[in-house]
């Protein structure tokens, strides 16, 4: 019985080694592919994010991440932050958020950049995405403010009508005083004349 068990173990080891050697000799098939990436717009001096998916169409489990162009292959002033890898099971789709930064002097224009799945022993599948770098928006024009008339800090003056009324009142009072004085003087004169 021990002989049969030893023979089975040796056979199992030999089969595993043979399968591994065959797998190493076989050309790899591209099983993991990134999905379509929508166009990305970014302002100079800002940050933009987008989501990228990778789907596993094969029969192996992958440790999958994303591969980006080398720094010198990106538009001037553009950088892309790396993403963490995820375990991608058979038939599964994983989503990754990419972060793109544009410096304040990034070159304005529309560019095509490529993003690929980054999986060991699986050829890269590059997916093109359109990246538009736009100039910084102009600051908003401030709304015109209503003109405010300053408040006088001196003693308020009276209107012309009040001044006219005051002048007329002053003139009337002077006339009344003159008439009263004239009547009083006339009365005194009459009294004095009768006494004579």
C-alpha positions in Angstrom: 0.0 0.0 0.0 2.8 2.4 0.8 4.3 1.7 -2.6 1.1 2.8 -4.3 0.9 6.0 -2.3 4.6 6.8 -3.1 3.9 6.2 -6.8 0.9 8.4 -6.8 2.8 11.3 -5.1 5.7 11.0 -7.6 3.2 10.9 -10.4 1.5 14.1 -9.0 4.7 15.9 -8.7 5.8 15.0 -12.3 2.4 16.1 -13.7 2.6 19.4 -11.9 6.1 20.1 -13.2 5.1 19.1 -16.7 2.0 21.4 -16.6 4.1 24.3 -15.4 6.7 23.7 -18.1 4.0 23.6 -20.7 2.4 26.8 -19.4 5.8 28.6 -19.5 6.3 27.5 -23.1 2.8 28.6 -24.3 2.4 32.1 -25.6 0.4 34.3 -23.2 -3.1 35.4 -24.2 -4.2 38.9 -23.3 -7.0 38.1 -20.9 -7.2 41.4 -18.9 -8.2 44.5 -20.8 -9.1 48.0 -19.6 -12.4 49.4 -20.6 -13.2 52.5 -22.7 -12.1 55.7 -21.0 -14.2 58.9 -21.6 -12.5 62.1 -22.6 -10.9 64.0 -19.7 -10.9 67.8 -19.4 -8.6 69.7 -17.0 -7.9 73.4 -16.3 -4.3 74.6 -15.9 -3.4 74.5 -12.3 -6.1 72.0 -11.3 -6.7 68.3 -10.7 -9.1 66.0 -12.6 -10.2 62.5 -11.9 -11.5 59.7 -14.0 -12.4 56.0 -13.6 -10.9 53.1 -15.5 -12.0 49.5 -15.4 -10.1 46.3 -16.0 -12.0 43.1 -16.8 -10.5 39.6 -16.5 -11.6 37.5 -19.4 -9.2 34.6 -18.6 -9.2 31.7 -16.3 -6.5 32.9 -13.9 -6.5 35.3 -10.9 -4.5 38.5 -11.5 -2.9 41.1 -9.3 -3.9 44.0 -11.6 -3.0 47.7 -11.6 -2.6 50.4 -14.3 0.3 51.4 -16.4 0.7 55.0 -17.6 3.0 56.6 -20.1 6.5 57.6 -19.0 6.8 61.2 -17.7 8.6 62.3 -20.9 5.7 60.9 -23.0 3.0 62.9 -21.2 2.1 66.5 -22.3 4.2 69.2 -20.7 3.0 70.0 -17.2 0.8 66.9 -16.8 1.4 64.2 -14.2 -0.7 61.1 -13.4 -0.7 59.6 -9.9 -0.1 55.8 -9.6 -3.0 53.6 -8.5 -3.0 50.6 -6.1 -3.2 47.2 -7.5 -6.3 45.0 -6.9 -6.8 41.2 -7.0 -8.8 40.5 -10.1 -10.7 37.2 -10.0 -11.8 35.3 -13.1 -14.6 37.2 -14.9 -14.4 40.1 -12.5 -14.2 43.8 -13.3 -12.2 46.1 -11.1 -12.5 49.9 -11.1 -9.6 52.3 -10.6 -9.7 56.1 -10.0 -6.9 57.9 -11.8 -5.8 61.4 -10.7 -4.4 63.8 -13.2 -2.7 67.0 -12.3 -2.0 70.0 -14.5 0.5 72.6 -13.5 -0.3 76.3 -13.9 1.9 76.5 -17.0 0.8 73.2 -18.5 0.6 73.3 -22.3 -2.9 74.1 -23.5 -4.3 71.7 -26.1 -5.9 68.3 -26.8 -3.7 65.3 -26.5 -4.1 61.5 -26.8 -2.6 59.5 -23.9 -2.6 55.8 -23.4 -3.4 53.8 -20.3 -2.9 50.0 -20.0 -3.4 47.2 -17.6 -0.3 46.3 -15.7 -0.3 42.6 -15.0 2.7 40.2 -14.7 2.9 37.7 -17.6 0.0 39.4 -19.5 0.7 41.7 -22.4 -0.3 45.3 -22.0 -3.5 46.4 -23.7 -3.2 50.1 -24.2 -6.4 52.1 -24.2 -6.3 55.6 -25.7 -8.0 58.6 -24.0 -8.4 62.1 -25.1 -7.0 64.7 -22.6 -7.9 68.4 -23.1 -5.9 71.0 -21.2 -7.8 74.3 -21.0 -6.5 77.7 -20.0 -7.3 79.0 -16.6 -10.7 80.8 -16.6 -10.6 84.6 -16.2 -11.7 85.9 -12.8 -15.3 87.1 -12.8 -15.9 90.8 -13.3 -17.2 92.4 -10.1 -20.8 93.7 -10.4 -21.1 97.5 -10.5 -22.0 99.0 -7.2 -24.7 101.7 -6.8 -23.3 105.2 -6.3 -23.9 106.3 -2.7 -24.3 110.1 -2.0 -22.4 111.0 1.1 -24.4 112.3 4.1 -23.7 115.9 5.0 -22.1 116.3 8.4 -23.0 120.0 8.8 -26.2 121.7 10.1 -29.0 121.1 7.6 -30.1 124.2 5.6 -33.6 125.1 5.0 -35.2 125.0 1.6 -35.8 128.1 -0.5 -39.5 128.0 0.2 -38.8 128.1 3.9 -36.3 130.9 3.4 -38.8 132.8 1.4 -41.5 132.3 4.0 -39.0 133.4 6.7 -38.1 136.5 4.7 -41.8 137.3 4.1 -42.5 136.7 7.8 -39.6 139.0 8.7 -40.9 141.7 6.3 -44.5 141.5 7.7 -43.3 141.7 11.3 -41.3 144.8 10.5 -44.2 146.4 8.8 -46.5 145.5 11.7 -44.0 147.0 14.2 -43.7 150.2 12.2 -47.5 150.5 12.0 -47.9 149.9 15.8 -45.1 152.4 16.5 -46.8 154.9 14.2 -50.2 154.4 15.9 -48.6 154.7 19.4 -46.8 157.9 18.3 -50.0 159.3 16.8 -51.9 158.4 20.0 -49.3 160.2 22.1 -49.4 163.2 19.8 -53.2 163.4 20.0 -53.1 163.2 23.8 -50.5 165.9 24.1 -52.3 168.2 21.7 -55.6 167.9 23.7 -53.8 168.9 26.9 -52.8 172.1 25.4 
